[in-house]
Amino acid sequence: MVYTISHSRRVRATPFTAGVEAAGVSAYTVYNRMLLPTVFDSVESDYRHLKEHVQVWDVSVERQIELNGPDASHLMQLLTPRDLRKMQSDQCYYVPITDEDGKMLNDPVAIKHSDTRWWVSIADSDLLLWIKGLAVGRGLDVRVFEPDVSPLAIQGPKAETLMARVFGPQVRDIGFFRYKRLFFGKSAFIVARSGYSKQGGFEIYVEGAENGMPLWNALFDAGQDLHVRPGCPNLIERIEGGLLSYGNDMNMENSPLECGLSKFCKPADDIDHIGFGAISRERNTGPLRQIRAIAVQGAPLQPARAAWPLMKDGQRVGQITSATWSPDFSTNVAIGMVDAGHWEAGTVLIVETPEGPREAIIEEKFWI
């Protein structure tokens, strides 16, 4: 059965939508009330191309929330248990955002412009409202708003070559999760070495919607001999790499420690952070469940559209949240949340799939 998305002002196009549709996008989802491409040729074909060449992804759905004003850094630290005090002005940090109970509200990347200006590049949620509420409730001197910024990701093993052609050789000097502001024509954009794949690449934070298609066209013109293609976050590759999807693999019921994000949650006693007490207590007792890589045995399965229960001796001990067949590893790769006592590598559980029960083996680590 084929479905279509009914367009309206509630579902926004992006500065790159004209290019995406001209390139033959075949599926969309809605993310932060915007259109996010999910397939061009096929999931497997897009996957193979991503691993071998270079793709241009319209990820404008990664909306930015700007914190601007004297209390911007204070507000930013309130949001996350990650200690931001040593963060430099050319760094990007992966920052779990938690509520007063230490539960996940989002898992964005924070970009520090200065002590008085930050961007928060969010996953799918209404995080803007939470941040505005904290700012007002605490009486902070800071503006919180969505700027006209639309990220474009360049991903794949040839990404650096393509980016150097468009932005110059200084692209090669950008460290992982660092950024430089580089010129494109008369405009200058933040270019970070980051992205939602394990194939390497960059994210360009395009300021001004009018700059979208000129940059899109320039990248494709410069990359013809590199076999550049439009692309999008790929289900197979992200599961192989253990890249979590907020709303799929974790949500407001989970803590950062359950999501395997302990290294980003080491708040000090002198940091003012929402949820500090709850996270500190959980660090002392240990999480009751945790994200794990899981291999599901048997023939290829269709991607998971709902959580699949994980069972042991007739008792539910977790769930698989994302799953699909991996051509490179010849197994069904999966991400799951597993109860303590059942998550050690090599543990064999039973997963209830739409095609019947299968053996599910806990892996020591993700595949790539």
N, C-alpha and C positions, 0 to 999 in steps of 0.2 A: 504494500500500500504506500502511495506517495502522498506526502503532505506538503503544503505550502505555508509560508508565513504571511499573514495579512499585515501589510505595511500601514503604519500610522505615525503620528508625531511621537507616540510613546515608544516606538521602536526606531531609534535614530540610525540613519546611514552614517558613514564615516567619510573623512576627506579622501579616502582611497576606494570607496565603493565603486566608482565608475571603472577604475582599473581592474578591480576584483571581478566584476561582472563581465567586463570585456574579455577577461582571461578565462572565463568558463567555469566559475565556481559552481559546484553541483549541490552543495548543502550548506546551510547556515544553522547556527543556534543563536539564541538571544542571551546576552551576557551584559550585565550592567545597563540594560535597556538599549543595547546597541547590537548591530549585526556582527557576528563573529563567524567567518568562514570555518568550516570543519572538514570539507572534502573538495578537491578539485578533480583529479582523474579517478582515483579510488584510494581508500585508506592505505592499502598495501603498496600501490604504485607511488603514492606521495611519500610513503615511508622509505622506499628504496631510493628515490631521488634525493631525499633529505640527507641520507647517509653518504651519498656519493658526490653531490654537486653543491648547489646553493639555492636557497629559496628566500623570497621576500614575503613576509607575513604582515597582513593588516591586523595589528593587535591594539587598535584604538580603544577597544573595550577595556583595556587596562587604564581606567580613568585615573587622573591625577587629582589628589586633594592637596591644595596648597595651604600651608600654615605660614602666615606672614605677620610679623610684628615682634615687639620686644620679648613676649613670652612664648615664642614659637618653639624654642628648644625645651622649655619646661613642659609644654603641652605634648610634644613628641615623646618625651620620656615617660609621661603619665600613661601613654598608650601601650608601651611595650615593656616586657621584663628584660629585654636585652639592654645592657649598659652601653649608652651612646656617648659617654663622655670623651672617649678617645677617637671618636669618628672624625675624620678629616673632611675638608670641604670638597674633595674630589672623589668621595667614596659613596658607594651604594651598599646598604645593609639589608639583608633579609630579616624582617622583624615580625615575629608573631604579635598580633594585637589581641589582648585579652580583656574580659570584663572583670567585674569586682569579685567573681568567683573563680578567676583564673581559667576561664573557658575561652576557646578560640572564637574571635569575631571576624578575623581575616588574617591572611598571611602575605602582606604586601612587601614590596621593596621600597625602602626609604632612601631618598636622594637629598643630601645635605648641600644646599647652596651656600649657606652661612648660618650663623647662630640665630638669625632672625628670619630665615626663609628655608622651608622644607617642602618637598613634594613626597606624597605617599601614593605609590603606584599600586592600586588595589585589585584584588580578586573580586569575584561577583558577590556584592552585598551592599547594603545601605550604610556603609561605614561613615560617609559624610555626616549623617545625622548624629551618630554617636560622638564624633569628634566635635561637632558644633555644640552638642549638649554639654560635653565636658568643659569646653571653653567658656560657655555662658555660666554653667553651674559653679565653676571655680573663679569666675570674675577675671579671666585672663585678658591681657591686652594683646589680642591676636585676631586677625581675620582668617576665617576658614571658608574656602570656596573652591569650585572646580574651574581651573584655568583652561584656556583653549590650547590644549596639548594632546596630541594623538601619537602614541608610539607606533613605530614601524620596526619590525624585527628582521634582521638579516642572519639566517642560520644555515649551517652546513660547513663542510670542510673547506670550501672555496670562499667563505664569507669574507675573510680578511683581504683576499686579493680584490674582490669586488669593491669593498669599502675603501680600500686605498686608491682605487681608480676614481672614485667619486669625491672622497674627502681628503685625499692626499696621504703621503707616507706616515704622517704623525699618528694615524689610526693604529699602526703597528706597535706604538709605544704605550697604548692604553692597557693597564693591568686588569686582571680579573676583578670584577665588581668595582672598577674605577671608571672615571669618565673624563672626557675633555669636551670643551665647547668648541666645535669646529664649524667652519663656514661652508655653506652651500649657496652659491650666488651671493646675494647681499644679506642673507640671513645666517645666523649662527645657532646651531642646535646642540643640545647635550647628546653626546654619543658615548654609550656605556658598553663595556665588554660584558654582556649578560644575555639572558634569553631563556625561554622555556623549552630547551632541548639540551641533550648531552653532546651535540655535534659541534659545539663552539659557534660563536657569532657575536652579534652586536644588537643593541636596541637604540634607535634614534628617536628622541623625544621631539617631535615636530611641533613647533609653536606656530600657530596660525593655520587654520584650515586651508587657506588659499595656497599654502606651500605643499599640500599633500600630493597632488597629481604631478606637478613638475619634478618632485623628488622621485616619485614612483617611476616616471618615464625615464629619468636619468639613470636609475639603477638598472632598468631593463636594457637600455641602450648600451650601457657599459659592460653588461654581462652576457652578451649573446654567445660569445665563444666559451663561456663558462657553463653553458647550459642552464642559465638562470631560469627559474620558474616561480610563479606564485605558489605559496604554500600556507600552512596553518599549523598550529600545535597538533601533533600526530599522536593518536591514541596508543598505537603500538610502541612507538619510541619512548613516550613519556612513562609508560608502565615499566618497560625494560630498564629505564633510568631511575625509577623510584621518584618521579616528580609528582608530588601530591596535588590534587585538585580540590580546592576548598568548595564545599557543597557536595562533593562526591566522596572523597576519602576521609574527610573530617568536617565537623561543623560545630555549632555552639554547644553541643553535648560533650565535646572532647577538650582536653587540656593540651598544651604544647608538649608536655612530657609523654602523653599517650601518642602523640604524632611523631615521636622520635626527634623532637626539637630541643632536647635538654641543653645542648651546647649554646643555644641562643637565649637561655633562660637562667641566667646567673645573677639575679639582682642583688645589689649590695644594700646593707642596712640603711645607708644614707641616700638611697634613691627613692624618690616619690613616684611610685608606680601603682596604678590600679591593679588589684589582684595580687599584690606582693605577698600577703599573708597566706593566701590559698596555695600559691605556687610553692612557697617555702615549705609548707606542711607536706605537700605532695612529694617534694624532693626528699624529705626525711623518711617517708613511708614507702615511697616507690609507687609508680602508676599501677592501676588495676588491670590495664589492658594496653596494648601498644601496636602500632603499625608494623607489619611484616611483609616481606616478599614471599609469594606463594606460587608454587608450580602446580597447576591442575592437570592431572593425568588424563590420557585418552585423546580422542579425536578433536579436531578444532571446534571450539565453541564460538558462538556469536558473542559480541561484546555485551557485558553486563549492563542491563537497563535498570536493575534494582539490586539491592543488597542480597547476596546469596548466603544463607546461614551456614556456619561452620559447626560441625557436630563432633562430639567424642562420647562414645558409649551412650548414645541417645540424648545427651545433654548439649544444649547450644553453648559454644565456647567462643563465639566471635562471628564475624561476617566478612565476606569478600565484597569490596566496594567498587573495584575496577578490574576488568579482566578481558583478555582477548588472546587470539592466537599470534605467536611470534614466529615468522618465517625463519629468522636467523637462529633461533634457539630451539626450534622444533618442539615447542611445548606451549601450553596455555599459560601465559604470564599473568600474574594478578597481584593486586595490593589488597591487604585485608587488615582488619583490626581484631587482634587475638587476645583472649584473656590470659592473665598471668598464670604460669604453670603449663601453658600449652604452646608457647611461642619459641621454644628452643629449636635451633636448626635441626632438621631431620625428623621432627615430629610429624606423624601422619594423621591427618584429620579427614573427615568426610564433608564435602561441600554439596549442598543441595542445589543443583543447577536446573534450569528449565528443561534440560535434556536428561535429567535423572541424576542420581548421586554419583560422585566421582571422588577418587582419592586426591587429597590436597596436601602437598608436602611443604613444610616451612623451610624456606631457603636461608642460608647464612647471610646473604646480601643480595642486592638487586643485580641485574644482569649486566648493566653497563654503567 
